[in-house]
Amino acid sequence: MSDLITPAYTVPVNLGTRSYRVDIGHGLLQNLGSIANQILTKSSTCAVITDSNVGPLYAETALESLKAAGKKPVLITVPAGEASKSLLSSQTVLSEMARAGLDRKSFAVALGGGVIGDLGGFCASIYQRGIPYIQVPTTVLSQVDSSVGGKTGVNLPDAKNMVGNFHQPAHVIADIATLSSLHKREWNEGFAEIIKHACIRDASMLPLIDQVASGSGDLADLIRWNIAIKAAVVEADEYETLGIRALLNFGHTLGHAIEAAAGYGVLLHGEAISLGLHAAALLSVKLSKLTTTDADRIIDLLRRFDLPVQLSASFETEELLRIARMDKKFEHGKIRFVLLSALGSAHVSNEVTEDHLREVIAEIRGA
């Protein structure tokens, strides 16, 4: 078995008996088997869940690492794309896990982007009433956001993430080397969530985001910084009952509606969230204390990563509102909308009305 590669950074996620760590660095995928032996000593059989894009690139390394550690992995591959984040795909994955003989002492590995992380985690959470899983995120978006925090789930046709639960991973391996295979569009979309984290929690991260946008800056450190922000929020409000974790939804109320209205996969998640961030920034100027200068800074930074800030005329306002009403952020017909009072300072507001949403949709359509 290969020697363990030392992570450049490690971020702990402290959740009592559900605590785990996130390793960040180059070439860490080959540590998978050794990590599994350290934290899942009673497990032997396992499922490596991936998609048709990631599998040909990284599944062999994952499988060989697990085999060298004495594990018995089975590879389960679903078609790449948001359409695989569905109840139908979860049934396919669960059936393959059962056919492979996985039992209550088995574990899963989610090898891929956010779709695979959510789908793999969801399947692990309900197979045999719950088995452990390791997240191996392979996109910027999944490394800085969806792989950490334990939210798992699948989409319904008109509602994103409507079916799911909380199931924390046993470990997260963020291998920076896997990001080299991303197309530019996939690379860029991850920075919507990075910009969001700076907006809601730590504006001092903005200069490093600028540096990375210019081709300099320490990408591993930027990813570490974002994971640390996400971990701190999750530690404070794991099950989103205190209103703290809800701050991570900045830009997501309209962003999710736009993503669903476009048809899952037409807009990448980060692209839809970019439009939602633009809308949320404008509403923060109107209804909170965010300055126009700071709102413009957010929008300009989104543009630096070629993320969309103008909504296509093909999106009908009332259709976006219809979809948004089904969002989990609507409670008793009222909108729980995240606004900024300043860069790095966010709060949940009940002041946003549907008329406000209509106005801001018109504004980002005319951007």
C-alpha positions in Angstrom: 0.0 0.0 0.0 1.3 3.5 -0.8 2.5 5.8 2.0 -0.1 8.2 3.3 0.1 11.6 1.7 0.0 14.4 4.3 -2.8 16.8 3.8 -1.9 20.5 3.3 -4.7 21.4 5.7 -7.1 19.6 8.0 -10.4 21.1 9.2 -12.3 19.4 12.1 -16.1 19.4 12.2 -17.0 19.0 15.8 -20.4 17.4 16.3 -19.9 15.2 19.3 -20.2 11.5 18.4 -20.8 12.6 14.7 -17.5 14.5 14.5 -15.2 14.0 11.5 -12.4 15.8 9.7 -11.9 17.2 6.3 -8.5 16.7 4.6 -7.4 19.2 1.9 -4.4 18.7 -0.3 -3.0 17.3 -3.6 -3.1 13.6 -4.3 -5.2 12.6 -1.3 -7.4 10.2 -3.2 -4.8 7.5 -2.8 -5.3 7.8 1.0 -8.8 6.5 0.8 -8.2 2.9 1.8 -5.9 3.8 4.7 -8.5 6.4 5.9 -11.2 3.8 5.7 -9.1 1.4 7.8 -8.6 4.0 10.4 -12.2 5.1 10.9 -14.2 2.1 9.6 -12.4 -0.8 11.2 -15.4 -3.1 11.3 -16.3 -2.5 7.6 -15.1 -4.6 4.7 -17.5 -4.5 1.8 -18.2 -1.0 0.4 -19.8 0.8 -2.6 -18.0 3.5 -4.5 -20.8 5.6 -6.0 -19.8 7.9 -8.9 -21.0 9.2 -12.2 -20.1 8.6 -15.9 -17.8 11.6 -16.0 -15.8 11.1 -12.8 -15.7 7.3 -12.8 -13.4 7.0 -15.8 -11.0 9.5 -14.3 -10.7 8.6 -10.6 -12.6 5.3 -9.8 -9.6 3.1 -10.5 -7.5 5.0 -8.0 -10.2 4.8 -5.4 -10.9 1.1 -6.0 -7.2 0.2 -5.9 -6.6 2.1 -2.7 -9.5 0.4 -1.0 -8.4 -3.1 -2.3 -4.9 -2.5 -1.0 -6.4 -1.7 2.4 -8.2 -5.1 2.4 -11.6 -3.7 1.5 -14.0 -5.2 -1.0 -15.4 -2.4 -3.1 -18.1 -2.5 -5.8 -18.3 0.3 -8.3 -21.8 1.9 -8.9 -22.0 4.4 -11.7 -24.9 6.7 -12.6 -25.2 9.0 -15.6 -23.6 12.4 -15.0 -25.9 15.4 -14.4 -28.5 16.8 -12.1 -31.1 14.4 -13.5 -29.4 11.6 -11.5 -30.2 13.3 -8.2 -33.6 11.7 -8.1 -35.7 9.0 -6.3 -35.4 6.8 -9.3 -31.6 7.0 -9.3 -31.5 6.3 -5.6 -33.5 3.2 -6.1 -31.1 2.0 -8.7 -28.1 2.7 -6.5 -29.7 1.0 -3.5 -30.6 -2.1 -5.5 -27.0 -2.4 -6.7 -25.8 -2.1 -3.1 -28.1 -4.9 -2.1 -27.1 -7.1 -5.1 -23.5 -6.6 -4.1 -24.2 -8.0 -0.6 -23.6 -4.8 1.4 -24.8 -5.2 5.0 -25.2 -3.0 8.0 -21.4 -3.0 8.6 -20.6 -1.9 5.1 -19.9 1.7 4.0 -20.2 3.9 0.9 -17.9 6.3 -0.8 -19.4 9.3 -2.7 -16.8 10.0 -5.4 -17.9 13.0 -7.5 -19.5 16.5 -7.4 -22.5 17.7 -5.5 -25.0 15.5 -7.2 -23.0 12.4 -6.3 -22.3 13.6 -2.8 -26.0 14.3 -2.1 -27.2 11.1 -3.8 -24.5 8.9 -2.3 -25.1 10.3 1.1 -28.8 9.9 0.8 -28.5 6.3 -0.2 -26.1 5.6 2.7 -28.5 7.3 5.1 -31.4 4.9 4.3 -29.6 1.7 3.3 -30.1 -0.8 6.1 -31.4 2.2 8.1 -28.1 4.0 7.7 -24.5 3.0 7.0 -21.3 5.2 7.2 -20.0 7.0 4.1 -16.9 8.9 3.0 -17.2 12.0 0.9 -14.6 12.5 -1.9 -15.7 15.7 -3.6 -14.2 16.3 -7.0 -15.5 19.8 -7.9 -14.9 23.3 -6.4 -18.5 23.5 -5.5 -18.7 20.2 -3.6 -15.4 20.7 -1.8 -16.3 24.1 -0.4 -20.0 23.4 0.3 -22.0 20.3 -0.2 -19.6 17.7 1.1 -19.6 19.2 4.5 -22.5 19.4 6.8 -24.4 16.2 6.4 -27.3 17.4 4.2 -28.2 14.6 1.8 -31.1 14.3 -0.6 -32.6 14.2 -4.0 -34.8 16.5 -6.1 -38.5 16.3 -7.0 -39.3 17.6 -10.5 -40.3 21.0 -9.3 -38.5 21.3 -6.0 -34.8 21.0 -5.3 -33.6 19.0 -2.3 -37.2 18.3 -1.1 -36.5 14.7 -0.2 -33.6 14.0 2.1 -32.2 14.0 5.7 -29.2 14.8 7.8 -26.4 12.1 7.7 -22.9 13.3 8.5 -20.1 11.7 6.6 -17.4 9.7 8.5 -14.6 11.6 6.7 -14.1 14.1 3.8 -11.2 13.9 1.4 -10.9 17.1 -0.7 -8.2 16.2 -3.3 -7.2 19.5 -5.0 -5.7 17.4 -7.9 -9.2 16.3 -9.0 -10.1 19.9 -9.8 -7.6 19.9 -12.7 -10.1 17.9 -14.8 -12.9 20.4 -14.5 -14.1 22.3 -17.5 -14.0 26.1 -17.1 -17.7 26.4 -16.6 -17.7 23.7 -13.9 -14.7 25.4 -12.2 -16.3 28.8 -12.2 -19.7 27.7 -10.7 -18.0 26.7 -7.5 -17.1 30.3 -6.8 -20.7 31.3 -6.4 -20.7 29.5 -3.1 -17.2 30.8 -2.2 -18.4 34.4 -2.8 -21.6 33.6 -0.7 -19.5 32.4 2.2 -17.5 35.7 2.2 -20.7 37.7 2.0 -22.4 36.0 4.9 -19.5 35.3 7.2 -16.0 36.7 6.4 -15.4 39.6 4.1 -11.7 39.4 4.7 -11.7 36.4 2.3 -12.6 38.6 -0.6 -8.9 39.6 -1.5 -7.9 36.0 -1.7 -10.9 35.3 -4.0 -9.6 38.2 -6.2 -6.2 36.7 -6.3 -7.5 33.2 -7.3 -9.6 34.9 -10.0 -6.4 36.5 -11.3 -4.6 33.1 -11.5 -2.6 33.5 -8.3 -3.4 32.9 -4.6 -3.4 29.6 -2.7 -6.4 27.6 -3.9 -6.0 25.0 -1.2 -6.0 27.7 1.5 -9.1 29.3 -0.1 -10.9 25.9 0.0 -9.7 25.4 3.6 -11.1 28.8 4.5 -14.5 28.0 3.0 -14.7 24.6 4.7 -13.9 26.2 8.0 -16.7 28.7 7.5 -19.1 25.9 6.6 -18.0 23.8 9.5 -18.4 26.6 12.0 -22.0 27.2 10.8 -22.9 23.5 10.9 -21.4 23.1 14.4 -23.5 26.0 15.7 -26.8 24.8 14.1 -26.4 21.3 12.7 -30.1 20.7 12.0 -31.0 24.3 11.0 -33.3 24.9 14.0 -31.7 28.1 15.3 -31.6 30.2 12.2 -27.8 30.2 12.0 -27.4 27.5 9.3 -30.2 29.2 7.3 -27.7 32.0 6.6 -26.1 29.6 4.1 -29.2 30.0 2.0 -28.1 33.5 1.0 -29.0 33.8 -2.8 -30.7 30.4 -2.8 -34.4 31.2 -2.5 -34.6 32.6 -6.0 -31.5 30.7 -7.1 -33.2 27.3 -6.6 -36.3 28.5 -8.3 -34.3 29.7 -11.3 -32.5 26.4 -11.5 -35.7 24.4 -11.4 -37.5 26.6 -13.9 -34.6 26.3 -16.3 -34.9 22.5 -16.1 -32.3 20.7 -13.9 -28.9 20.7 -15.7 -29.6 23.6 -18.1 -28.1 26.0 -15.7 -25.4 24.7 -13.4 -26.2 25.1 -9.7 -23.6 27.8 -9.2 -24.9 29.7 -12.2 -28.4 29.8 -10.8 -27.1 30.7 -7.4 -25.1 33.6 -9.0 -28.4 35.1 -10.2 -29.9 34.5 -6.8 -26.9 36.3 -5.2 -27.4 39.3 -7.5 -31.1 39.5 -6.5 -30.3 39.0 -2.8 -27.7 41.8 -2.9 -30.1 44.2 -4.5 -32.8 43.3 -1.9 -30.1 43.8 0.9 -29.6 47.4 -0.4 -33.4 48.0 -0.5 -34.4 46.4 2.8 -31.2 46.2 4.9 -28.1 48.3 5.3 -25.9 47.0 2.5 -24.3 49.8 0.5 -24.6 50.0 -3.2 -20.8 49.9 -3.4 -20.7 46.6 -1.6 -23.6 45.2 -3.7 -21.6 46.2 -6.8 -18.5 44.5 -5.4 -20.5 41.2 -5.1 -21.8 41.5 -8.7 -18.4 42.4 -10.2 -16.8 39.4 -8.5 -19.4 37.1 -9.9 -18.7 38.5 -13.3 -15.0 37.9 -12.9 -15.8 34.2 -12.8 -18.0 34.5 -15.9 -21.1 33.7 -13.7 -24.4 35.0 -15.0 -25.9 38.1 -13.4 -28.6 38.8 -15.9 -31.8 36.7 -15.9 -33.0 35.6 -19.3 -36.3 37.0 -20.5 -37.5 33.4 -21.0 -38.0 33.1 -17.2 -41.6 34.1 -16.3 -41.8 35.9 -13.0 -45.0 34.1 -11.8 -43.5 30.7 -12.6 -40.4 31.5 -10.5 -42.7 32.6 -7.6 -44.8 29.4 -8.0 -41.7 27.3 -7.7 -40.2 29.4 -4.8 -43.4 28.9 -2.8 -42.6 25.2 -2.6 -39.2 25.9 -1.2 -38.4 24.9 2.4 -37.6 28.5 3.1 -41.3 29.4 2.8 -43.0 28.8 6.2 -46.8 29.3 6.5 -46.7 31.3 3.3 -44.0 33.7 4.5 -40.6 34.0 3.0 -37.5 33.5 5.2 -35.1 35.5 3.1 -31.4 36.0 3.9 -30.2 39.6 3.6 -26.9 41.3 4.3 -26.4 44.3 6.5 -22.8 44.5 5.4 -20.3 42.3 3.7 -19.6 39.5 6.1 -22.8 40.1 8.1 -26.1 38.3 7.3 -29.4 37.8 8.9 -32.7 36.1 8.2 -35.5 38.5 7.4 -39.3 38.1 7.3 -39.7 41.5 5.6 -39.3 40.3 2.0 -42.7 40.1 0.2 -43.6 38.5 -3.1 -43.9 42.1 -4.5 -40.3 42.6 -3.5 -39.4 39.5 -5.4 -41.3 40.6 -8.4 -39.4 43.9 -8.4 -36.0 42.4 -8.0 -36.6 39.7 -10.7 -37.4 42.6 -13.1 -34.2 44.3 -12.1 -31.9 41.3 -12.6 -33.7 40.6 -15.9 -32.7 44.1 -17.1 -29.2 44.0 -15.7 
